[in-house]
């Protein structure tokens, strides 16, 4: 079973991973705010859903529809025609989120009135959005894939316009699950590269931290106290970039580059190739992978390990007390002293001078 020192080393590493993950997540949010990659992924997903890879047909009409155009400011510009968006694709000013209701109503409007965006002359009676009009005018879309999807939604609605809208919303939402998968995978890759970059720039070597915490009781105690405070708070929502960076600096761990390139060299009994190159590279890689998992995961793990620590330490203490009680209750050895010859004769009932 793990001893308390081993558990404290684990707690220290988890706390560092939480801080590094928080820093990386903040950097990722800054990149997303600048590039709006989520909007680029959404736009490409809609182009694929509507079978308009170039973004010059139905996808353009949809984004220019008032129900969608009201969600962003500038004019619609299609992205690259790729199977999947680039890792750091730019969404320009396109919306990062389109409600399924807006999508369904805009598409039904286009199916009823065409892609020109002209609803007709209200004085003469504008075309009405109905299942009959959708079925009669769906051919105006000139997109076989979307025609089939709309006709299926209409037929499955069995005369209920609201149900037809719900069917189109379900079609849209199922496609957005794919977009969410794209975005999640790209985010993991981006955070990994950010985490690896942070690990190298700040020289956060996991292997060095393990070695340092195993030999430095004071540092281990300080970092465990910080981790316990965070665990007791019950949340990491208040932990932001500035606070995470400040706490990382206050821990006085062997990170950073105080001695230049020599700061990366590890102090072990292994060959110099390991200490100077392979060990630091592996330590940085572990830190980058840990950041990819995310701070919420490490926070949950921290809470679990803190519970384990609270059960191990009393057990170790009670074990020590039991051993001390056992020593105190051990009966003193009985020392037998041989009696003098005269005493032995007297005890046997013989004369003292009997020979």
WOBELBEL-V587743 format. One record per residue. N is the residue number from 1. SS is DSSP state (alpha for helix, beta for strand, coil for the rest). NEAR is the number of other C-alpha atoms within 8 Angstrom. Layout:
BEGIN
N_SS_NEAR ; N_SS_NEAR
END
This chain:
BEGIN
1_coil_2 ; 2_coil_5 ; 3_coil_7 ; 4_alpha_9 ; 5_alpha_7 ; 6_alpha_9 ; 7_alpha_11 ; 8_alpha_12 ; 9_alpha_12 ; 10_alpha_8 ; 11_alpha_13 ; 12_alpha_13 ; 13_alpha_11 ; 14_alpha_12 ; 15_alpha_13 ; 16_alpha_9 ; 17_alpha_13 ; 18_alpha_14 ; 19_alpha_13 ; 20_alpha_12 ; 21_alpha_15 ; 22_alpha_14 ; 23_alpha_12 ; 24_alpha_13 ; 25_alpha_10 ; 26_alpha_10 ; 27_alpha_9 ; 28_alpha_12 ; 29_alpha_8 ; 30_alpha_8 ; 31_alpha_9 ; 32_alpha_10 ; 33_alpha_7 ; 34_alpha_6 ; 35_alpha_11 ; 36_coil_15 ; 37_alpha_11 ; 38_alpha_10 ; 39_alpha_14 ; 40_alpha_16 ; 41_alpha_15 ; 42_alpha_12 ; 43_alpha_12 ; 44_alpha_13 ; 45_alpha_12 ; 46_alpha_9 ; 47_alpha_13 ; 48_alpha_9 ; 49_alpha_9 ; 50_coil_11 ; 51_coil_9 ; 52_coil_12 ; 53_coil_8 ; 54_coil_9 ; 55_coil_12 ; 56_coil_8 ; 57_coil_8 ; 58_alpha_12 ; 59_alpha_12 ; 60_alpha_11 ; 61_alpha_11 ; 62_alpha_12 ; 63_alpha_9 ; 64_alpha_10 ; 65_coil_10 ; 66_alpha_6 ; 67_alpha_10 ; 68_alpha_14 ; 69_alpha_10 ; 70_coil_7 ; 71_coil_9 ; 72_coil_9 ; 73_coil_8 ; 74_coil_6 ; 75_coil_5 ; 76_coil_8 ; 77_coil_5 ; 78_coil_9 ; 79_coil_9 ; 80_coil_6 ; 81_coil_7 ; 82_coil_5 ; 83_coil_4 ; 84_coil_7 ; 85_coil_10 ; 86_coil_5 ; 87_coil_6 ; 88_coil_6 ; 89_coil_11 ; 90_coil_9 ; 91_coil_14 ; 92_coil_8 ; 93_coil_8 ; 94_coil_13 ; 95_coil_8 ; 96_coil_9 ; 97_coil_6 ; 98_coil_9 ; 99_coil_6 ; 100_alpha_9 ; 101_alpha_8 ; 102_alpha_10 ; 103_alpha_14 ; 104_alpha_13 ; 105_alpha_10 ; 106_alpha_12 ; 107_alpha_9 ; 108_alpha_11 ; 109_alpha_10 ; 110_alpha_12 ; 111_alpha_14 ; 112_alpha_15 ; 113_alpha_12 ; 114_coil_12 ; 115_coil_10 ; 116_coil_6 ; 117_coil_9 ; 118_coil_6 ; 119_coil_8 ; 120_coil_8 ; 121_coil_7 ; 122_coil_7 ; 123_coil_5 ; 124_coil_6 ; 125_coil_7 ; 126_coil_9 ; 127_coil_9 ; 128_coil_6 ; 129_coil_9 ; 130_coil_8 ; 131_alpha_10 ; 132_alpha_6 ; 133_alpha_13 ; 134_alpha_12 ; 135_alpha_9 ; 136_alpha_8 ; 137_alpha_12 ; 138_alpha_13 ; 139_alpha_8 ; 140_alpha_8 ; 141_alpha_13 ; 142_coil_7 ; 143_coil_10 ; 144_alpha_6 ; 145_alpha_8 ; 146_alpha_10 ; 147_alpha_12 ; 148_alpha_8 ; 149_alpha_8 ; 150_alpha_10 ; 151_alpha_9 ; 152_alpha_8 ; 153_alpha_12 ; 154_alpha_13 ; 155_alpha_8 ; 156_alpha_8 ; 157_alpha_12 ; 158_coil_6 ; 159_coil_7 ; 160_coil_8 ; 161_alpha_10 ; 162_alpha_7 ; 163_alpha_8 ; 164_alpha_12 ; 165_alpha_13 ; 166_alpha_9 ; 167_alpha_11 ; 168_alpha_11 ; 169_alpha_12 ; 170_alpha_8 ; 171_alpha_8 ; 172_alpha_12 ; 173_alpha_9 ; 174_alpha_8 ; 175_alpha_10 ; 176_alpha_10 ; 177_alpha_8 ; 178_alpha_9 ; 179_alpha_11 ; 180_alpha_8 ; 181_alpha_8 ; 182_alpha_10 ; 183_alpha_10 ; 184_alpha_8 ; 185_alpha_8 ; 186_alpha_9 ; 187_alpha_9 ; 188_alpha_9 ; 189_alpha_9 ; 190_alpha_10 ; 191_alpha_13 ; 192_alpha_12 ; 193_alpha_9 ; 194_alpha_12 ; 195_alpha_16 ; 196_alpha_13 ; 197_alpha_9 ; 198_alpha_13 ; 199_alpha_14 ; 200_alpha_9 ; 201_alpha_7 ; 202_coil_9 ; 203_coil_13 ; 204_coil_14 ; 205_coil_14 ; 206_alpha_11 ; 207_alpha_10 ; 208_alpha_10 ; 209_alpha_12 ; 210_alpha_10 ; 211_alpha_8 ; 212_alpha_9 ; 213_alpha_12 ; 214_alpha_11 ; 215_alpha_6 ; 216_coil_8 ; 217_alpha_8 ; 218_alpha_6 ; 219_alpha_11 ; 220_alpha_13 ; 221_alpha_9 ; 222_alpha_9 ; 223_alpha_11 ; 224_alpha_11 ; 225_alpha_8 ; 226_alpha_8 ; 227_alpha_12 ; 228_alpha_9 ; 229_alpha_8 ; 230_alpha_10 ; 231_alpha_12 ; 232_alpha_6 ; 233_alpha_7 ; 234_coil_6 ; 235_coil_7 ; 236_coil_9 ; 237_coil_5 ; 238_coil_5 ; 239_coil_8 ; 240_coil_10 ; 241_alpha_9 ; 242_alpha_6 ; 243_alpha_8 ; 244_alpha_13 ; 245_alpha_10 ; 246_alpha_8 ; 247_alpha_9 ; 248_alpha_11 ; 249_alpha_8 ; 250_alpha_6 ; 251_coil_9 ; 252_coil_8 ; 253_coil_8 ; 254_coil_8 ; 255_coil_9 ; 256_coil_9 ; 257_coil_11 ; 258_coil_5 ; 259_coil_6 ; 260_alpha_6 ; 261_alpha_7 ; 262_alpha_7 ; 263_alpha_10 ; 264_alpha_9 ; 265_coil_10 ; 266_coil_9 ; 267_coil_5 ; 268_coil_5 ; 269_coil_4 ; 270_coil_6 ; 271_coil_6 ; 272_alpha_6 ; 273_alpha_7 ; 274_alpha_10 ; 275_alpha_14 ; 276_alpha_11 ; 277_alpha_9 ; 278_alpha_9 ; 279_alpha_11 ; 280_alpha_15 ; 281_alpha_8 ; 282_alpha_10 ; 283_alpha_13 ; 284_alpha_15 ; 285_alpha_10 ; 286_alpha_10 ; 287_alpha_15 ; 288_alpha_16 ; 289_alpha_11 ; 290_alpha_10 ; 291_alpha_16 ; 292_alpha_12 ; 293_alpha_9 ; 294_coil_12 ; 295_alpha_12 ; 296_alpha_8 ; 297_alpha_8 ; 298_alpha_13 ; 299_alpha_13 ; 300_alpha_8 ; 301_alpha_9 ; 302_alpha_13 ; 303_alpha_9 ; 304_alpha_8 ; 305_alpha_10 ; 306_alpha_11 ; 307_alpha_8 ; 308_alpha_8 ; 309_alpha_11 ; 310_alpha_8 ; 311_alpha_8 ; 312_alpha_10 ; 313_alpha_9 ; 314_alpha_8 ; 315_alpha_8 ; 316_alpha_8 ; 317_alpha_8 ; 318_alpha_8 ; 319_alpha_8 ; 320_alpha_8 ; 321_alpha_8 ; 322_alpha_8 ; 323_alpha_8 ; 324_alpha_8 ; 325_alpha_8 ; 326_alpha_8 ; 327_alpha_7 ; 328_alpha_6 ; 329_coil_6 ; 330_coil_6 ; 331_coil_4 ; 332_coil_4 ; 333_coil_4 ; 334_coil_4 ; 335_coil_4 ; 336_coil_4 ; 337_coil_4 ; 338_coil_4 ; 339_coil_6 ; 340_coil_6 ; 341_alpha_6 ; 342_alpha_8 ; 343_alpha_8 ; 344_alpha_9 ; 345_alpha_11 ; 346_alpha_10 ; 347_alpha_7 ; 348_coil_6 ; 349_coil_6 ; 350_coil_8 ; 351_coil_7 ; 352_coil_7 ; 353_coil_5 ; 354_coil_5 ; 355_coil_2
END
